[in-house]
Amino acid sequence: MSTAGTTGTAGRGAGTRIPGALGGADLLAAASRIAPYVVRTPLLRGPVTAAHGTGLLLKAEHLQLGGSFKMRGAANAVLALGADRVVTGSSGNHGIALARIARTLGIRLTVVLAAGAMPSKAAAIRALGAETVQVGGGVAEREERARALAAEQGAALVPSSDHPLVVAGQGTVGLELLAAAPDTETVYVPTGGGGLLAGLCLAAADHPVRVVGVEPALTPRYARSLAAGHPVRLPPCATVADGLRGQSPGAVPYPIIRDRVDELIAVGDAEILAATALLHRLGVDAEPSGAVALAGALRAGRRERAAAIVSGGNTPARLHTPHHSPTGTSTDVRI
């Protein structure tokens, strides 16, 4: 499918050798390492559409501990590194995931937030005991500040996507999905920094599944970078998908995605909000970032057995809903 919002890539697929240090063994090691700290999320039936019929599935990462897939990469990195002090830059969900695991393990955590970060996510991070620092610019400035703070504090830097251990942890989403539905023809993956998409590419390295990354049209950093033949930086943007506002590809995810992704699709904010509303009507409490993959599947309109990853559900309403945590203690944030 060739449209202004779609970028095709050369034929890849089963048997493609993923370059670099990461591979299937890293994903299996991550799955074993994080098992006590995450849940195996279900595959749900998606909306019935003219294109997909009843063949669209939803990988329900909004039901993951911490409210998003980010718990997987955060837990894998923290557990493998064994640091007692950690710094990160985050749009919110990665910070929430790290704050949760840091509280469990007694680790000191500082989370750097960019301008425009959701106040409810910042509050959730602080409620879990982490410190937050706000910068005035976008994701690029956020990451620069996080690197500087980590150096000043002698802390481990755990980026939201650009780290091998984070990518390996996110790849466990793909391991679960393809084990549960091995006949899946296409998987649609929300794409910001690229950690989840790179993880899916690793999980699908020897599987005949099409891997399609879905980016907000306001910040198609991977499509632009692949077209240019090298990573490019875009200006800050204000897409409704607040978790996908990355300005440039990560050094770790970029080559993995470049050599395995089958297609990149761009979706506009109106499409993202429509997909979010559709999920809510189905009883799936997704945030806009978590609905981007479904928006991509709907835009593609292919009749196929497909799965879309619902990557997060940390809406303001959900974060402010009192509940009881898995440990039985009451908290004000639903994480």
C-alpha positions as CSV (number, residue, x, y, z in Angstrom):
1,M,0.0,0.0,0.0
2,S,1.6,3.3,-1.1
3,T,0.2,6.4,0.4
4,A,1.5,9.7,1.8
5,G,1.2,8.1,5.2
6,T,3.0,4.8,4.4
7,T,6.6,3.9,3.8
8,G,7.3,0.4,2.4
9,T,10.6,-1.3,2.9
10,A,12.5,-3.9,0.9
11,G,11.5,-7.6,1.4
12,R,12.4,-8.9,4.8
13,G,10.7,-11.5,7.0
14,A,11.5,-15.0,8.2
15,G,15.1,-16.0,8.3
16,T,16.4,-12.4,8.3
17,R,19.6,-12.2,10.4
18,I,19.4,-9.4,12.9
19,P,22.8,-7.6,13.1
20,G,24.4,-6.5,16.3
21,A,24.6,-7.9,19.8
22,L,21.0,-8.6,20.4
23,G,19.2,-11.8,19.4
24,G,16.6,-14.4,20.4
25,A,18.7,-15.6,23.4
26,D,18.5,-12.1,24.9
27,L,14.8,-12.1,24.7
28,L,14.5,-15.5,26.3
29,A,16.9,-14.4,29.1
30,A,14.8,-11.3,29.6
31,A,11.5,-13.3,29.7
32,S,13.0,-15.5,32.5
33,R,14.5,-12.5,34.4
34,I,11.3,-10.4,34.5
35,A,8.8,-13.2,35.0
36,P,8.2,-12.5,38.7
37,Y,7.6,-8.8,38.0
38,V,5.3,-8.8,35.0
39,V,2.1,-10.6,33.9
40,R,1.5,-12.4,30.6
41,T,-1.1,-10.2,29.0
42,P,-4.0,-11.7,27.0
43,L,-4.9,-11.5,23.3
44,L,-8.3,-10.0,23.0
45,R,-10.7,-10.0,20.0
46,G,-10.5,-6.7,18.2
47,P,-13.2,-4.7,16.5
48,V,-15.0,-6.4,13.6
49,T,-14.1,-4.3,10.5
50,A,-14.9,-4.7,6.8
51,A,-11.2,-5.2,6.0
52,H,-10.2,-7.5,8.9
53,G,-13.5,-9.2,9.6
54,T,-13.1,-11.0,12.9
55,G,-9.4,-11.7,12.3
56,L,-8.0,-8.7,14.3
57,L,-6.5,-9.4,17.7
58,L,-5.3,-7.0,20.4
59,K,-2.3,-7.7,22.6
60,A,-3.5,-6.2,25.8
61,E,-0.4,-4.5,27.3
62,H,-2.7,-1.9,28.9
63,L,-3.3,-4.6,31.4
64,Q,0.4,-5.0,32.2
65,L,1.6,-4.1,35.7
66,G,2.4,-0.3,35.6
67,G,-0.3,0.1,32.9
68,S,2.0,-0.4,29.9
69,F,4.5,-2.6,28.1
70,K,7.2,-0.4,29.6
71,M,7.3,-2.6,32.7
72,R,9.1,-5.3,30.7
73,G,12.1,-3.3,29.5
74,A,12.4,-1.3,32.8
75,A,12.4,-4.5,34.9
76,N,14.9,-6.3,32.6
77,A,17.3,-3.4,32.6
78,V,17.2,-2.7,36.4
79,L,17.4,-6.4,37.3
80,A,20.4,-7.0,35.0
81,L,22.3,-3.9,35.9
82,G,21.9,-4.3,39.7
83,A,22.3,-0.5,40.2
84,D,21.2,1.1,43.5
85,R,20.6,4.5,41.8
86,V,18.9,5.1,38.4
87,V,18.2,8.1,36.1
88,T,15.9,8.1,33.1
89,G,14.1,10.4,30.7
90,S,10.5,9.5,30.1
91,S,7.2,10.7,28.7
92,G,5.5,9.0,31.7
93,N,4.9,5.3,31.2
94,H,8.6,4.3,31.3
95,G,9.0,6.5,34.4
96,I,6.0,4.8,36.1
97,A,7.4,1.4,35.3
98,L,10.8,2.2,36.6
99,A,9.3,3.9,39.7
100,R,7.3,0.7,40.4
101,I,10.3,-1.6,40.1
102,A,12.6,0.9,42.0
103,R,10.2,1.0,44.9
104,T,10.1,-2.9,45.0
105,L,13.9,-3.1,45.0
106,G,14.7,-0.1,47.1
107,I,16.4,1.8,44.3
108,R,16.7,5.6,44.2
109,L,15.2,6.9,40.9
110,T,15.2,10.3,39.2
111,V,12.9,10.8,36.2
112,V,13.4,13.7,33.8
113,L,10.3,14.9,32.0
114,A,10.0,17.0,28.9
115,A,7.7,20.0,28.5
116,G,4.2,18.9,27.9
117,A,4.4,15.7,30.0
118,M,1.0,14.7,31.4
119,P,0.7,16.0,34.9
120,S,-1.2,12.8,36.0
121,K,1.8,10.6,34.9
122,A,4.3,12.9,36.7
123,A,2.1,12.7,39.8
124,A,2.0,8.9,39.5
125,I,5.8,8.7,39.3
126,R,6.2,10.8,42.5
127,A,3.5,8.8,44.3
128,L,5.7,5.8,43.8
129,G,8.6,7.5,45.5
130,A,10.7,8.7,42.6
131,E,12.0,12.3,42.1
132,T,11.0,14.1,38.9
133,V,12.8,16.9,37.1
134,Q,11.2,19.0,34.3
135,V,12.9,20.5,31.4
136,G,11.5,23.3,29.2
137,G,12.1,21.6,25.8
138,G,11.3,18.4,24.1
139,V,12.5,14.8,24.2
140,A,16.0,15.6,22.9
141,E,16.6,18.1,25.8
142,R,15.1,15.6,28.2
143,E,17.5,12.9,27.2
144,E,20.5,15.3,27.4
145,R,19.5,16.3,30.9
146,A,19.1,12.7,32.0
147,R,22.6,11.8,30.7
148,A,24.0,14.7,32.6
149,L,22.2,13.9,35.8
150,A,23.3,10.2,35.7
151,A,26.9,11.3,35.3
152,E,26.6,13.8,38.2
153,Q,25.0,11.2,40.5
154,G,27.0,8.2,39.5
155,A,23.8,6.6,38.6
156,A,22.9,4.0,35.9
157,L,21.1,5.6,32.9
158,V,18.1,3.5,31.8
159,P,16.6,5.2,28.7
160,S,13.0,4.6,27.7
161,S,14.0,2.7,24.5
162,D,17.7,3.2,23.5
163,H,19.3,0.4,25.5
164,P,19.9,-3.2,24.7
165,L,18.3,-4.5,27.9
166,V,15.3,-2.3,27.4
167,V,14.8,-3.5,23.8
168,A,15.2,-7.2,24.9
169,G,12.6,-6.7,27.6
170,Q,10.1,-5.1,25.2
171,G,10.7,-8.0,22.8
172,T,9.0,-10.4,25.2
173,V,5.7,-8.9,24.0
174,G,6.5,-10.4,20.6
175,L,7.5,-13.8,22.1
176,E,4.1,-14.0,23.9
177,L,2.1,-12.8,20.9
178,L,3.7,-15.2,18.4
179,A,3.5,-18.1,20.8
180,A,-0.2,-17.5,21.4
181,A,-1.1,-16.8,17.8
182,P,1.6,-18.3,15.5
183,D,-0.5,-17.9,12.4
184,T,-0.6,-14.1,12.7
185,E,0.2,-12.6,9.3
186,T,0.9,-9.0,10.4
187,V,1.6,-7.3,13.7
188,Y,1.1,-3.6,14.1
189,V,3.4,-1.9,16.6
190,P,3.1,1.7,18.0
191,T,6.4,3.4,17.4
192,G,8.0,6.2,19.3
193,G,11.6,5.8,20.4
194,G,11.5,2.4,18.7
195,G,12.2,0.0,21.7
196,L,9.0,-1.9,21.3
197,L,9.2,-2.1,17.5
198,A,12.9,-3.2,17.7
199,G,11.9,-5.9,20.2
200,L,9.1,-7.1,17.9
201,C,11.6,-7.3,15.0
202,L,13.9,-9.4,17.2
203,A,11.0,-11.7,18.2
204,A,10.0,-12.1,14.6
205,A,13.5,-12.6,13.2
206,D,12.8,-16.2,12.2
207,H,9.0,-16.0,11.8
208,P,7.1,-15.3,8.6
209,V,5.1,-12.4,10.1
210,R,5.0,-8.9,8.7
211,V,6.1,-6.3,11.2
212,V,4.5,-2.9,10.7
213,G,5.6,0.1,12.7
214,V,2.9,2.8,13.2
215,E,4.1,6.4,13.9
216,P,2.1,9.6,14.6
217,A,2.1,11.7,11.4
218,L,3.4,14.7,13.3
219,T,6.7,12.9,14.2
220,P,7.5,10.1,11.7
221,R,11.1,9.9,12.8
222,Y,11.7,6.3,11.7
223,A,10.1,6.7,8.2
224,R,12.1,9.9,7.6
225,S,15.3,8.2,8.8
226,L,14.9,5.1,6.7
227,A,14.2,7.3,3.7
228,A,17.3,9.3,4.4
229,G,19.4,6.3,5.0
230,H,20.5,7.5,8.4
231,P,18.9,8.7,11.7
232,V,17.5,12.2,11.5
233,R,16.2,14.4,14.3
234,L,12.7,16.1,14.0
235,P,11.6,19.1,16.0
236,P,9.4,18.6,19.1
237,C,5.8,18.0,18.4
238,A,2.5,17.9,20.4
239,T,0.7,14.8,19.0
240,V,-2.1,13.4,21.2
241,A,0.0,10.3,21.5
242,D,2.1,11.7,24.3
243,G,4.2,8.6,24.7
244,L,5.4,8.6,21.1
245,R,6.9,12.1,20.8
246,G,10.5,11.0,20.3
247,Q,12.4,13.2,18.0
248,S,15.0,10.8,16.6
249,P,15.6,7.0,16.4
250,G,17.7,5.4,19.1
251,A,21.1,4.0,18.2
252,V,20.2,0.6,19.5
253,P,16.7,0.2,17.9
254,Y,17.5,1.9,14.5
255,P,19.6,-0.8,12.8
256,I,17.3,-3.6,14.1
257,I,14.3,-1.8,12.7
258,R,16.0,-0.9,9.5
259,D,16.9,-4.5,8.7
260,R,13.7,-6.2,9.7
261,V,10.6,-3.9,9.6
262,D,8.3,-4.5,6.6
263,E,6.5,-1.3,6.6
264,L,6.0,2.0,8.4
265,I,2.6,3.7,8.6
266,A,1.9,7.3,9.7
267,V,-1.5,8.1,11.3
268,G,-2.9,11.5,12.1
269,D,-4.2,12.6,15.5
270,A,-7.9,12.3,14.3
271,E,-7.2,8.7,13.5
272,I,-5.6,8.1,16.8
273,L,-8.5,9.6,18.7
274,A,-11.0,7.6,16.6
275,A,-9.1,4.3,17.4
276,T,-9.0,5.3,21.1
277,A,-12.7,5.8,21.1
278,L,-13.3,2.5,19.3
279,L,-11.2,0.7,21.9
280,H,-13.1,2.3,24.7
281,R,-16.4,1.2,23.2
282,L,-15.0,-2.4,23.3
283,G,-14.2,-1.9,27.0
284,V,-10.4,-1.6,26.4
285,D,-9.2,1.3,28.5
286,A,-6.4,2.5,26.2
287,E,-4.6,5.9,26.2
288,P,-4.1,7.5,22.8
289,S,-0.5,6.2,22.5
290,G,-1.9,2.7,23.2
291,A,-4.4,3.1,20.3
292,V,-1.9,4.0,17.6
293,A,-1.3,0.5,16.4
294,L,-5.0,-0.1,15.9
295,A,-5.2,3.2,14.0
296,G,-2.5,1.8,11.7
297,A,-4.3,-1.5,11.2
298,L,-7.5,0.4,10.3
299,R,-5.6,2.7,7.9
300,A,-3.9,-0.3,6.2
301,G,-7.2,-2.0,5.7
302,R,-5.7,-5.4,4.8
303,R,-7.8,-8.6,5.0
304,E,-5.5,-10.7,7.1
305,R,-5.0,-12.3,10.4
306,A,-3.5,-9.4,12.3
307,A,-2.6,-8.3,15.8
308,A,-2.3,-4.7,17.1
309,I,-0.4,-4.0,20.3
310,V,-2.4,-1.9,22.8
311,S,0.7,-0.6,24.4
312,G,-0.7,1.4,27.4
313,G,-3.7,2.4,29.3
314,N,-2.5,5.1,31.7
315,T,-5.2,7.6,31.1
316,P,-5.7,10.5,33.6
317,A,-8.9,8.9,34.8
318,R,-7.3,5.6,35.3
319,L,-4.3,7.1,37.1
320,H,-6.6,8.9,39.5
321,T,-8.8,5.9,40.3
322,P,-8.1,4.6,43.8
323,H,-7.5,0.9,43.9
324,H,-5.7,-1.8,45.8
325,S,-2.3,-2.8,44.5
326,P,-1.2,-6.4,44.0
327,T,0.5,-6.2,47.4
328,G,-2.8,-5.4,49.1
329,T,-1.9,-1.8,50.0
330,S,-4.2,1.0,49.0
331,T,-2.8,3.7,46.7
332,D,-4.1,6.7,44.8
333,V,-2.7,5.7,41.4
334,R,-3.9,2.8,39.5
335,I,-0.6,1.2,38.7
